[in-house]
Every structure is written in C-alpha cells, then in structure tokens.
Amino acid sequence: METLVGRPAPVARRIAVISADQAVLPALEQYIVPVYHTTILESPEDAFAHLSTEGTEAIVYDLEVAEQATDEGLEQVRRLREEHANLVIIAITRTSGRAAAHKAIRAGSDEVLQAPVNFGELGDVLGALLAKREEHLQAEKMRQDLEARFRFKDLLGGSEAMRHVYDNIQRVASKTAPVQIRGESGTGKELVARAIVQCSDRRDHPFVAVNCAALPENLIESELFGHEKGAFTGATAARPGQIELAEGGTLFLDEIGSLGLNLQGKLLRVLQERQVLRLGGKSPKRIDFRLITATNENLEEMVQAGKFREDLYYRIHVVPINLPSLRERKEDLPLLVNHFLQMYCSGNGVPLKKLEPEVMEILEDHDWPGNVRELENVIQRLVIMADSETIRAKHLPQQLIAASAAQNNALLIPESGIDFDQEMTKIEIAFLRAALQRTEGRKFAAARVLRIPPQKMKYLCRKYGI
C-alpha cells in the first residue's frame, strides 16, 4: 500500500486507487494527488481492509488489476457495493464496447472509463460523483431527521390527526381497559395496537394478533379457545388457543365484527369471567390478558341490525381510538413516500429513486381508498418497475393517472355543467383587462401582447364595455 498525500489529510477527501500498473503514478501525482488524499492499493483484498479503517469516499478500480480476469473484477465491485452502499466506485476497463461498460454498471460501478485513462477527465468525474454523493448523504440525513421527528414507534406522520392518535396511545398505554381501534382498511390498526403494547408494562409479554376475518368459520373457535385431545375429528393432541397464549400479555383481535354471534357470546364470557375453556375441556383456566380490538365496520349499525351483541360492544368499546384515513392526512404523504422509497430501494439493492414533481401532484390528487397499505404497494411497484433513478408519470399505475385526470375534469366541469359561452366571455374579459393593465391602458400595445390585430382589440373592448 502506498499513500500519496496532496492536501493535509483533515481537509482533503480520501480516495483509493486499485491498480498494479506503476505507469499510472505520474498521472495520478499530476491530476489527482493535488486534490485528494490518495492511497494506491495493489489488490481488491487490500481495499476491503483499507475501507474498514479509513474514511475513504471513492475507489478507482482497474478491473484487470494484477492480470485478474474482468469477471473477477466485476465480482469484487459487486462485493464492494454490497458492503459499502455510499462508496463512489469508478471502474477502469481495457475491454472496449458498451457491453463491458453495462456489466460494470450492473455490478455496482457509478462510472466506467476506458483505458488508457485521461486523468484530467477522471478528476472531473470524481469531483462530480463525490458532489452527488455528498448531496445524497445530506438528503438522507434530512430524511432521517424528519422521520425521527415525526415517528412514534412504528407509526409515521406529523399531521395533527396523527399527533392526536399518538397522544391517545400514550394516554391508554398504562391502563388495563380494553381499547378499540377504529379505521378503514390499510390505515395501520395493528401498528397502533403494537405501539400501545410497546408503551405499556406488558411490552415484554406475549402479543398475540388474530385476524378474525382471515380464519374459516369452522376453525376460528378452536383457534381462539384451543381444544383438548379428541374434542373433534382430527384433534390428535391438546392445543392451547390464542387467548390462552396471550397469558400475561395482550390479545389483539382484528376485524372483530366478522365474529359470529355464537363466538361473540363465548368471547363475552371469557371477558366477564377472565377464564377460558378449551373445546372438549372440563375445567376452565384462569387467564390474564389485555384486549385490544380493531374494526373497519360500523359496530353501532351492526348492533342495531342484530349482527353484533350489544353487551359485547359495551365490553370492548371502553376506550376508542379513531385512525384517520390517508386522504384525511394528505400532508403526511411526502413523508410516507420518502420512507417507502428508502425502504424498498434499499431492500432491492437499487440507488435511491426520486419523484418528478408531477408524480407527487398525481399522488396527492388520489383519494387512496386502500390508505397507507395501497401507497406502500404503489411505491414498491415503482421502485421495481421504473427503469431510471427518476420516477416519472409514465411509470405510475394507469388507474392513478386516470383518477387524477377525472378529478381535474370534475373541477373543470362540475356535474351540473357550465354555460360555455358565459365561461369563455369571462376568460376573454380577464385577458383583455390583464393586457390593458400591463400596457397602462394602451390598446395598440395590449393587442401586441395578446397577439391579435388592433382592430379586433378595439372591437372586443367595445363589445365588453372596457
């Protein structure tokens, strides 16, 4: 390893060059060393050891170093990228053609230069990529700071509606009363339940989540209450139910409105007596758990219709927490979009993508009937399917674009219709007055601004009494 220091180490940015070609040293000393703290490494393995101890920001990698095959060099680039996501990597290849450059880019290089290298060009490329890296790191720090500021446990949002939810979570967390979380599908009801537990004394005890709507009717009773051996055909061994497994902790029943009336009665008995009896069992077992339920249905209407027991409703509806839909907290949309972009770009090993302003406008126009879950799915799709770092309107699902256009049309032409001639008259008058105001009342000059003949300008002014 050889270090060529140009500027004092605390000032200069650190780079490493992997090359066994001694002929490059004069050019490096002329173009690169005066600007960067430069270290020459003879092998990729030296690079991995070097990166673990030094604050190196960029590596210039000769893919055919020490006579190794290009494919070996590409594999090392791939490994460098996996282990150092923010490292600037410039590959040098002696293989001509676009295919070689594309392979290096796919392996993780930020730029590919053809040997023999123009070191003046290399310096320019380094400068541009390091500036882009710095911009990315600053943007990522801002994103993390913003998330930290508006994050509560696994929930994300800084809107007034979400701050109200956070306040309610903290109020109920230390209590033992049953909590009911109300909200549309996809709003994050289970995340709220988990946040309550994380803030409570039961945080280190079991959290058992059951989606009542996802279980077949013939299995849900056994799933909730458990069964003894021989209780029914196929019950070859005793098995505790989910209620029993929640001993000392929290039972979360999602979509509780889907429970049948018979099961509602059995659940009510458990809540009243704090005991659970397995199917086929003879002796009930005492049980200590906190109940949190969630629903996207109107339980009050179900009670009126006789589909939900009134006594169970009052038992579980002690402390309600209402979750806002995404359309009710549109100000959180940019924060959520950035969070999901970061999560799925990182998870799929691709550079962080960004949205064109038009794309964000379309997202903000959408009503998001599937709420945050729908938004997450859309961003995941965009990360995977968009073929560039910038996500454009053409990458969006067609239904989002169509919905945005339909909404704009509805704003332009309401359902009641318009008087076309009257609206066009208003537009003409507005343009005439604006042009005259700009030209201080000079009609000839105003005609030139509107690009119409002076005679037409005079006619329109007479027509509208301007």
WOJO-V278625 format. One record per backbone hydrogen bond with DSSP energy under -0.5 kcal/mol. NH is the residue of the N-H (numbers start at 1). CO is the residue of the C=O. E is the energy in kcal/mol with one decimal. If there is no record, write none. Layout:
# WOJO-V278625
NH:CO:E  NH:CO:E
This chain:
# WOJO-V278625
2:40:-2.3  4:2:-0.5  4:38:-3.7  5:3:-0.6  6:4:-0.6  6:36:-0.5  11:8:-1.8  12:8:-2.4  13:35:-0.5  15:37:-2.6  16:58:-2.1  17:39:-2.9  18:60:-3.1  19:17:-0.9  19:41:-2.3  22:20:-0.9  24:21:-1.5  25:22:-1.4  28:24:-2.4  29:25:-2.7  30:26:-1.6  31:27:-2.7  32:27:-0.5  32:28:-1.8  33:28:-2.9  35:32:-1.7  36:32:-2.6  37:13:-2.1  38:4:-2.1  38:36:-0.9  39:15:-1.6  40:2:-4.4  41:17:-3.3  41:39:-0.5  47:43:-1.2  48:44:-1.9  49:45:-1.9  50:46:-2.5  51:47:-3.0  52:48:-1.1  53:50:-1.3  54:50:-2.5  56:54:-1.3  57:14:-2.9  58:14:-1.0  59:88:-3.0  60:16:-2.8  61:59:-0.6  61:90:-3.1  62:18:-2.4  62:60:-0.6  63:61:-0.9  63:92:-2.5  65:62:-1.8  67:64:-1.3  68:65:-2.0  73:69:-1.8  74:70:-2.5  75:71:-2.0  76:72:-1.8  77:73:-2.1  78:74:-2.4  79:75:-2.0  80:76:-2.6  81:77:-2.6  82:78:-2.2  83:79:-2.1  84:80:-2.1  87:84:-1.4  88:57:-2.5  89:87:-0.5  90:59:-2.8  90:88:-0.5  91:89:-0.5  91:111:-2.6  92:61:-2.9  93:113:-2.2  96:94:-0.6  101:97:-1.1  102:98:-2.8  103:99:-2.1  104:100:-1.8  105:101:-2.2  106:102:-2.6  107:103:-1.8  108:104:-0.8  108:105:-0.8  109:104:-2.5  110:89:-2.9  111:89:-1.2  113:91:-2.9  115:93:-2.8  119:117:-0.9  122:118:-2.2  123:119:-1.9  124:120:-1.6  125:121:-2.7  126:122:-2.7  127:123:-2.2  128:124:-2.3  129:125:-2.6  130:126:-2.7  131:127:-1.9  132:128:-2.1  133:129:-2.4  134:130:-2.5  135:131:-2.2  136:132:-2.4  137:133:-2.7  138:134:-2.3  139:135:-2.3  140:136:-2.6  141:137:-2.2  142:138:-2.4  143:139:-2.4  144:140:-2.6  145:141:-2.7  146:142:-2.5  147:143:-2.8  148:144:-2.7  149:145:-1.8  150:146:-2.0  151:147:-0.6  152:155:-2.5  155:152:-2.6  157:150:-2.5  163:159:-2.3  164:160:-1.9  165:161:-1.3  166:162:-2.6  167:163:-2.1  168:164:-2.0  169:165:-2.4  170:166:-2.1  171:167:-1.7  172:168:-2.1  173:169:-1.9  174:170:-0.5  175:172:-1.6  179:291:-1.6  180:319:-2.3  181:179:-0.5  181:293:-3.0  182:180:-0.6  182:321:-2.9  183:295:-1.7  187:184:-1.4  192:188:-1.6  193:189:-2.1  194:190:-2.6  195:191:-2.1  196:192:-2.3  197:193:-1.9  198:194:-2.7  199:195:-1.4  200:197:-1.6  203:200:-1.1  205:202:-2.0  208:206:-0.5  208:250:-2.8  209:207:-0.6  210:252:-3.0  212:210:-1.0  212:254:-2.3  214:211:-1.2  215:211:-0.6  219:216:-1.8  220:216:-1.7  221:217:-0.6  223:219:-2.5  224:220:-2.5  225:221:-2.8  226:222:-2.1  227:239:-2.4  228:279:-2.7  230:235:-3.2  231:228:-2.0  235:232:-2.5  236:234:-1.9  239:227:-3.1  241:225:-0.5  242:223:-2.8  243:224:-2.1  245:241:-2.0  246:242:-1.0  246:243:-0.7  247:244:-1.5  248:288:-3.7  249:246:-2.8  250:206:-2.8  251:290:-3.0  252:208:-3.3  252:250:-0.5  253:251:-0.6  253:292:-2.3  254:210:-2.9  254:252:-0.8  255:294:-0.5  256:253:-0.5  256:294:-1.9  258:255:-1.8  259:256:-1.7  264:260:-2.3  265:261:-1.9  266:262:-1.6  267:263:-2.7  268:264:-2.4  269:265:-1.8  270:266:-1.8  271:267:-2.3  272:268:-2.2  273:269:-2.7  274:270:-2.1  276:285:-2.4  278:276:-0.5  279:226:-2.5  281:278:-2.1  284:282:-0.5  285:276:-2.9  287:274:-2.5  289:287:-0.5  290:249:-2.2  292:251:-2.7  293:179:-2.8  294:253:-2.0  295:181:-2.0  299:297:-1.2  302:298:-1.8  303:299:-2.5  304:300:-2.1  305:301:-2.0  306:303:-1.2  307:302:-2.9  308:302:-1.1  313:309:-2.2  314:310:-2.1  315:311:-1.2  316:312:-2.2  317:313:-2.0  318:316:-0.7  319:178:-1.4  320:318:-0.5  321:180:-2.7  323:182:-3.6  323:321:-0.6  328:325:-1.0  329:326:-1.5  332:329:-2.2  333:330:-1.8  336:332:-2.3  337:333:-2.9  338:334:-2.4  339:335:-1.9  340:336:-2.6  341:337:-2.6  342:338:-2.3  343:339:-2.4  344:340:-2.6  345:341:-2.5  346:342:-2.2  347:343:-2.0  348:344:-1.6  349:346:-1.0  350:345:-2.5  354:389:-2.4  356:391:-2.3  359:356:-0.9  360:356:-1.5  361:357:-2.0  362:358:-2.0  363:359:-2.4  364:360:-2.4  365:361:-1.4  366:362:-1.2  371:368:-1.7  372:186:-0.7  373:186:-1.3  373:370:-0.7  374:370:-1.1  375:371:-2.1  376:372:-2.8  377:373:-2.1  378:374:-2.2  379:375:-2.5  380:376:-2.4  381:377:-2.1  382:378:-2.4  383:379:-2.5  384:380:-1.8  385:381:-2.9  386:382:-2.4  391:354:-3.4  391:389:-0.6  392:390:-0.6  395:392:-1.8  396:393:-1.4  400:397:-1.1  401:397:-1.4  402:398:-2.8  403:399:-2.2  404:400:-2.1  405:401:-2.4  406:402:-2.6  407:403:-2.2  408:404:-2.3  409:405:-2.5  410:406:-2.1  411:407:-1.9  412:408:-2.1  413:409:-3.4  417:414:-2.0  420:418:-0.9  423:419:-2.4  424:420:-2.5  425:421:-2.0  426:422:-2.0  427:423:-1.9  428:424:-2.4  429:425:-2.5  430:426:-2.3  431:427:-2.3  432:428:-2.5  433:429:-2.5  434:430:-2.1  435:431:-2.3  436:432:-2.3  437:433:-2.4  438:434:-2.0  439:435:-1.8  440:437:-1.0  441:436:-3.6  442:439:-1.4  443:441:-0.8  446:442:-2.3  447:443:-2.3  448:444:-1.5  449:445:-1.9  450:446:-2.2  451:447:-0.7  452:447:-2.3  457:453:-1.8  458:454:-2.4  459:455:-2.2  460:456:-2.6  461:457:-2.1  462:458:-2.2  463:459:-2.6  464:460:-2.2  465:461:-0.6  465:462:-0.6  466:461:-2.5
